[in-house]
């Protein structure tokens, strides 16, 4: 497998969003920087920019110190609960369950 290069500056936020989407728990900013092979400062800036973009969307970027995770909008909680409580005949994809469970 070839050695990964840092994503281009214009793609950093997009790649970061993908990482947070698939993460099953909060991720340390330093770990994100190592995975992305870039400086922690650049990851911090990308996190803040992504968080600002998500403020009025169905997903949010949540921080707790150095840890970051993608979560659903708290105002949608009742709808998420209703969807997750649906009859077992209607199954959600693994990715949908991950996104809704955060």
N, CA, C and O atoms as a DFTB+ gen file, in Angstrom:
408 C
 N C O
     1  1       0.850      -1.174       0.000
     2  2       0.000       0.000       0.000
     3  2       0.895       1.236       0.000
     4  3       1.812       1.330       0.816
     5  1       0.642       2.192      -0.911
     6  2       1.480       3.391      -0.973
     7  2       1.260       4.274       0.251
     8  3       0.186       4.294       0.853
     9  1       2.314       4.999       0.593
    10  2       2.246       5.905       1.739
    11  2       1.273       7.051       1.424
    12  3       1.369       7.695       0.380
    13  1       0.340       7.287       2.348
    14  2      -0.630       8.360       2.166
    15  2       0.033       9.715       2.329
    16  3       0.865       9.924       3.212
    17  1      -0.351      10.615       1.464
    18  2       0.096      11.999       1.548
    19  2      -1.002      12.800       2.243
    20  3      -2.158      12.377       2.253
    21  1      -0.658      13.944       2.821
    22  2      -1.708      14.800       3.398
    23  2      -2.688      15.201       2.301
    24  3      -2.287      15.391       1.152
    25  1      -3.959      15.332       2.641
    26  2      -4.910      15.795       1.616
    27  2      -4.579      17.227       1.226
    28  3      -4.053      17.986       2.040
    29  1      -4.884      17.601      -0.014
    30  2      -4.671      19.004      -0.404
    31  2      -5.463      19.913       0.538
    32  3      -6.505      19.510       1.055
    33  1      -4.987      21.108       0.757
    34  2      -5.610      22.053       1.687
    35  2      -7.102      22.217       1.417
    36  3      -7.895      22.306       2.354
    37  1      -7.488      22.259       0.149
    38  2      -8.898      22.463      -0.185
    39  2      -9.760      21.229       0.091
    40  3     -10.987      21.328       0.062
    41  1      -9.158      20.080       0.356
    42  2      -9.891      18.851       0.648
    43  2      -9.812      18.443       2.121
    44  3     -10.480      17.495       2.534
    45  1      -9.013      19.141       2.908
    46  2      -8.799      18.753       4.302
    47  2     -10.107      18.659       5.076
    48  3     -10.340      17.678       5.783
    49  1     -10.953      19.659       4.950
    50  2     -12.212      19.685       5.696
    51  2     -13.127      18.538       5.259
    52  3     -13.787      17.923       6.097
    53  1     -13.172      18.251       3.983
    54  2     -13.993      17.170       3.456
    55  2     -13.521      15.808       3.974
    56  3     -14.336      14.974       4.368
    57  1     -12.211      15.588       3.971
    58  2     -11.665      14.330       4.475
    59  2     -11.911      14.232       5.980
    60  3     -12.264      13.165       6.482
    61  1     -11.729      15.327       6.694
    62  2     -12.005      15.362       8.130
    63  2     -13.463      14.978       8.401
    64  3     -13.737      14.189       9.306
    65  1     -14.381      15.522       7.637
    66  2     -15.796      15.201       7.799
    67  2     -16.036      13.706       7.601
    68  3     -16.805      13.099       8.346
    69  1     -15.391      13.114       6.613
    70  2     -15.516      11.673       6.383
    71  2     -15.014      10.875       7.572
    72  3     -15.644       9.897       7.974
    73  1     -13.891      11.280       8.136
    74  2     -13.333      10.575       9.292
    75  2     -14.277      10.655      10.488
    76  3     -14.518       9.655      11.164
    77  1     -14.804      11.834      10.741
    78  2     -15.721      12.001      11.877
    79  2     -17.021      11.233      11.661
    80  3     -17.616      10.730      12.614
    81  1     -17.453      11.145      10.421
    82  2     -18.689      10.429      10.106
    83  2     -18.569       8.940      10.423
    84  3     -19.518       8.339      10.926
    85  1     -17.428       8.345      10.139
    86  2     -17.274       6.901      10.357
    87  2     -16.762       6.550      11.749
    88  3     -16.844       5.393      12.159
    89  1     -16.240       7.520      12.475
    90  2     -15.721       7.248      13.820
    91  2     -16.859       6.841      14.741
    92  3     -17.925       7.457      14.731
    93  1     -16.632       5.813      15.529
    94  2     -17.684       5.322      16.418
    95  2     -17.654       5.987      17.784
    96  3     -18.522       5.741      18.622
    97  1     -16.665       6.821      18.003
    98  2     -16.545       7.539      19.269
    99  2     -15.772       8.824      19.023
   100  3     -15.202       8.999      17.947
   101  1     -15.741       9.732      20.003
   102  2     -14.973      10.967      19.815
   103  2     -13.514      10.657      19.492
   104  3     -12.947       9.678      19.978
   105  1     -12.919      11.514      18.661
   106  2     -11.545      11.316      18.207
   107  2     -10.694      12.497      18.664
   108  3     -11.095      13.653      18.530
   109  1      -9.525      12.195      19.199
   110  2      -8.576      13.221      19.621
   111  2      -8.055      13.977      18.400
   112  3      -7.745      13.370      17.375
   113  1      -7.960      15.288      18.509
   114  2      -7.478      16.121      17.409
   115  2      -6.070      15.696      16.983
   116  3      -5.747      15.732      15.796
   117  1      -5.234      15.297      17.939
   118  2      -3.883      14.841      17.606
   119  2      -3.902      13.572      16.764
   120  3      -3.082      13.408      15.861
   121  1      -4.832      12.682      17.059
   122  2      -4.975      11.458      16.259
   123  2      -5.404      11.824      14.844
   124  3      -4.883      11.277      13.872
   125  1      -6.348      12.745      14.729
   126  2      -6.782      13.198      13.401
   127  2      -5.615      13.788      12.619
   128  3      -5.474      13.531      11.423
   129  1      -4.786      14.571      13.283
   130  2      -3.628      15.175      12.620
   131  2      -2.667      14.094      12.115
   132  3      -2.133      14.202      11.011
   133  1      -2.451      13.057      12.921
   134  2      -1.559      11.967      12.491
   135  2      -2.155      11.207      11.311
   136  3      -1.447      10.888      10.355
   137  1      -3.442      10.918      11.373
   138  2      -4.097      10.200      10.278
   139  2      -4.045      11.020       8.996
   140  3      -3.807      10.484       7.914
   141  1      -4.266      12.314       9.126
   142  2      -4.270      13.206       7.966
   143  2      -2.865      13.631       7.543
   144  3      -2.682      14.261       6.502
   145  1      -1.879      13.277       8.365
   146  2      -0.481      13.635       8.098
   147  2      -0.307      15.139       7.906
   148  3       0.324      15.604       6.958
   149  1      -0.891      15.872       8.843
   150  2      -0.822      17.320       8.779
   151  2      -0.675      17.885      10.183
   152  3      -0.707      17.140      11.163
   153  1      -0.518      19.180      10.279
   154  2      -0.321      19.844      11.568
   155  2      -1.631      19.916      12.361
   156  3      -2.714      20.070      11.796
   157  1      -1.499      19.799      13.674
   158  2      -2.665      19.885      14.559
   159  2      -3.389      21.211      14.370
   160  3      -4.619      21.257      14.388
   161  1      -2.637      22.282      14.189
   162  2      -3.243      23.605      13.998
   163  2      -4.177      23.618      12.785
   164  3      -5.256      24.208      12.840
   165  1      -3.767      22.974      11.696
   166  2      -4.610      22.922      10.498
   167  2      -5.875      22.097      10.744
   168  3      -6.945      22.433      10.236
   169  1      -5.755      21.031      11.514
   170  2      -6.916      20.220      11.854
   171  2      -7.863      21.025      12.737
   172  3      -9.077      21.001      12.536
   173  1      -7.306      21.740      13.717
   174  2      -8.136      22.589      14.593
   175  2      -8.925      23.600      13.765
   176  3     -10.116      23.806      13.998
   177  1      -8.264      24.225      12.806
   178  2      -8.938      25.210      11.954
   179  2     -10.027      24.550      11.116
   180  3     -11.108      25.114      10.951
   181  1      -9.751      23.363      10.588
   182  2     -10.736      22.649       9.779
   183  2     -11.929      22.225      10.634
   184  3     -13.070      22.286      10.176
   185  1     -11.678      21.800      11.860
   186  2     -12.759      21.418      12.780
   187  2     -13.658      22.621      13.043
   188  3     -14.883      22.510      12.980
   189  1     -13.055      23.762      13.337
   190  2     -13.848      24.964      13.619
   191  2     -14.663      25.394      12.407
   192  3     -15.820      25.792      12.540
   193  1     -14.063      25.313      11.232
   194  2     -14.767      25.688      10.005
   195  2     -15.925      24.722       9.725
   196  3     -17.023      25.152       9.372
   197  1     -15.677      23.423       9.882
   198  2     -16.721      22.430       9.671
   199  2     -17.846      22.610      10.693
   200  3     -19.022      22.507      10.344
   201  1     -17.495      22.876      11.938
   202  2     -18.498      23.099      12.989
   203  2     -19.385      24.296      12.636
   204  3     -20.602      24.240      12.812
   205  1     -18.783      25.364      12.144
   206  2     -19.550      26.548      11.761
   207  2     -20.502      26.229      10.612
   208  3     -21.643      26.692      10.611
   209  1     -20.054      25.454       9.647
   210  2     -20.899      25.096       8.508
   211  2     -22.066      24.209       8.922
   212  3     -23.132      24.260       8.309
   213  1     -21.874      23.406       9.948
   214  2     -22.895      22.439      10.367
   215  2     -23.903      22.998      11.364
   216  3     -24.846      22.297      11.730
   217  1     -23.733      24.223      11.806
   218  2     -24.615      24.771      12.849
   219  2     -26.091      24.720      12.494
   220  3     -26.929      24.528      13.375
   221  1     -26.422      24.887      11.231
   222  2     -27.825      24.901      10.810
   223  2     -28.192      23.658      10.004
   224  3     -29.128      23.685       9.205
   225  1     -27.453      22.571      10.215
   226  2     -27.719      21.328       9.489
   227  2     -28.171      20.244      10.458
   228  3     -28.258      20.472      11.665
   229  1     -28.456      19.076       9.924
   230  2     -28.941      17.963      10.727
   231  2     -27.868      17.251      11.510
   232  3     -28.166      16.446      12.393
   233  1     -26.614      17.542      11.192
   234  2     -25.492      16.990      11.947
   235  2     -24.662      18.141      12.481
   236  3     -24.622      19.220      11.890
   237  1     -24.015      17.908      13.578
   238  2     -23.189      18.935      14.218
   239  2     -21.818      18.352      14.532
   240  3     -21.645      17.136      14.613
   241  1     -20.861      19.234      14.704
   242  2     -19.540      18.833      15.182
   243  2     -19.490      19.241      16.646
   244  3     -19.647      20.414      16.985
   245  1     -19.274      18.272      17.489
   246  2     -19.262      18.492      18.938
   247  2     -17.842      18.323      19.460
   248  3     -17.126      17.401      19.069
   249  1     -17.444      19.231      20.353
   250  2     -16.102      19.170      20.945
   251  2     -16.182      19.040      22.437
   252  3     -17.059      19.600      23.095
   253  1     -15.240      18.283      22.954
   254  2     -15.049      18.173      24.394
   255  2     -13.542      18.189      24.600
   256  3     -12.883      17.150      24.571
   257  1     -13.012      19.383      24.808
   258  2     -11.559      19.517      24.909
   259  2     -10.901      19.181      23.591
   260  3     -11.186      19.802      22.568
   261  1     -10.010      18.183      23.619
   262  2      -9.298      17.783      22.409
   263  2     -10.075      16.770      21.571
   264  3      -9.633      16.392      20.487
   265  1     -11.219      16.336      22.065
   266  2     -11.988      15.300      21.373
   267  2     -13.103      15.900      20.539
   268  3     -13.773      16.847      20.954
   269  1     -13.291      15.329      19.348
   270  2     -14.266      15.828      18.381
   271  2     -15.116      14.658      17.899
   272  3     -14.612      13.548      17.727
   273  1     -16.406      14.906      17.681
   274  2     -17.246      13.887      17.064
   275  2     -18.392      14.548      16.322
   276  3     -18.763      15.689      16.594
   277  1     -18.940      13.803      15.383
   278  2     -20.100      14.263      14.639
   279  2     -21.331      13.674      15.314
   280  3     -21.373      12.478      15.601
   281  1     -22.339      14.517      15.569
   282  2     -23.567      14.094      16.248
   283  2     -24.770      14.635      15.473
   284  3     -24.634      15.510      14.617
   285  1     -25.950      14.094      15.793
   286  2     -27.155      14.606      15.159
   287  2     -27.610      15.873      15.884
   288  3     -27.242      16.111      17.035
   289  1     -28.401      16.667      15.204
   290  2     -28.970      17.896      15.752
   291  2     -29.870      17.536      16.936
   292  3     -30.790      16.735      16.775
   293  1     -29.631      18.102      18.113
   294  2     -30.458      17.784      19.283
   295  2     -31.947      18.039      19.052
   296  3     -32.783      17.347      19.634
   297  1     -32.290      19.012      18.221
   298  2     -33.691      19.318      17.951
   299  2     -34.383      18.214      17.150
   300  3     -35.611      18.167      17.087
   301  1     -33.597      17.331      16.542
   302  2     -34.163      16.230      15.761
   303  2     -34.271      14.951      16.585
   304  3     -34.652      13.907      16.054
   305  1     -33.943      15.017      17.868
   306  2     -33.868      13.816      18.708
   307  2     -35.157      12.997      18.693
   308  3     -35.099      11.773      18.575
   309  1     -36.299      13.632      18.806
   310  2     -37.566      12.890      18.834
   311  2     -37.795      12.135      17.527
   312  3     -38.315      11.019      17.531
   313  1     -37.409      12.744      16.420
   314  2     -37.578      12.098      15.121
   315  2     -36.591      10.938      14.957
   316  3     -36.931       9.892      14.404
   317  1     -35.376      11.140      15.441
   318  2     -34.370      10.081      15.387
   319  2     -34.839       8.894      16.221
   320  3     -34.747       7.747      15.784
   321  1     -35.337       9.168      17.409
   322  2     -35.847       8.099      18.268
   323  2     -36.997       7.358      17.599
   324  3     -37.083       6.132      17.667
   325  1     -37.871       8.108      16.958
   326  2     -39.002       7.487      16.274
   327  2     -38.517       6.580      15.148
   328  3     -39.011       5.464      14.989
   329  1     -37.554       7.056      14.373
   330  2     -37.007       6.260      13.279
   331  2     -36.327       5.008      13.808
   332  3     -36.526       3.919      13.270
   333  1     -35.539       5.150      14.842
   334  2     -34.832       4.005      15.398
   335  2     -35.775       3.011      16.054
   336  3     -35.432       1.837      16.195
   337  1     -36.953       3.459      16.455
   338  2     -37.925       2.575      17.075
   339  2     -38.874       1.940      16.071
   340  3     -39.805       1.234      16.459
   341  1     -38.646       2.184      14.781
   342  2     -39.524       1.632      13.749
   343  2     -39.508       0.112      13.789
   344  3     -38.599      -0.506      14.341
   345  1     -40.531      -0.470      13.193
   346  2     -40.653      -1.915      13.077
   347  2     -39.362      -2.512      12.515
   348  3     -38.716      -1.909      11.658
   349  1     -38.998      -3.673      12.991
   350  2     -37.757      -4.323      12.562
   351  2     -37.764      -4.710      11.091
   352  3     -36.722      -5.056      10.534
   353  1     -38.922      -4.654      10.463
   354  2     -39.003      -4.970       9.038
   355  2     -38.258      -3.932       8.206
   356  3     -37.731      -4.242       7.137
   357  1     -38.220      -2.697       8.705
   358  2     -37.522      -1.642       7.986
   359  2     -36.152      -1.473       8.603
   360  3     -36.027      -0.930       9.700
   361  1     -35.148      -1.921       7.928
   362  2     -33.786      -1.875       8.442
   363  2     -33.056      -0.659       7.872
   364  3     -33.247      -0.288       6.714
   365  1     -32.222      -0.051       8.705
   366  2     -31.377       1.045       8.267
   367  2     -30.000       0.494       7.914
   368  3     -29.568      -0.528       8.449
   369  1     -29.331       1.175       7.021
   370  2     -27.971       0.765       6.682
   371  2     -27.073       0.982       7.898
   372  3     -27.404       1.754       8.798
   373  1     -25.927       0.290       7.911
   374  2     -24.964       0.444       9.006
   375  2     -24.530       1.903       9.131
   376  3     -24.434       2.430      10.239
   377  1     -24.264       2.563       7.987
   378  2     -23.822       3.963       8.016
   379  2     -24.910       4.873       8.589
   380  3     -24.612       5.812       9.327
   381  1     -26.167       4.593       8.249
   382  2     -27.265       5.421       8.769
   383  2     -27.381       5.249      10.278
   384  3     -27.572       6.224      11.004
   385  1     -27.266       4.003      10.752
   386  2     -27.330       3.764      12.182
   387  2     -26.195       4.457      12.925
   388  3     -26.404       5.020      13.999
   389  1     -24.996       4.416      12.355
   390  2     -23.857       5.087      12.977
   391  2     -24.094       6.580      13.082
   392  3     -23.840       7.189      14.121
   393  1     -24.581       7.162      12.002
   394  2     -24.803       8.611      11.982
   395  2     -25.883       9.021      12.971
   396  3     -25.752      10.044      13.643
   397  1     -26.930       8.245      13.063
   398  2     -28.033       8.584      13.950
   399  2     -27.723       8.310      15.405
   400  3     -28.288       8.949      16.292
   401  1     -26.840       7.376      15.658
   402  2     -26.544       6.991      17.031
   403  2     -25.616       7.970      17.730
   404  3     -25.502       7.921      18.955
   405  1     -24.974       8.824      17.029
   406  2     -23.990       9.742      17.615
   407  2     -24.642      10.825      18.404
   408  3     -23.956      11.681      18.962
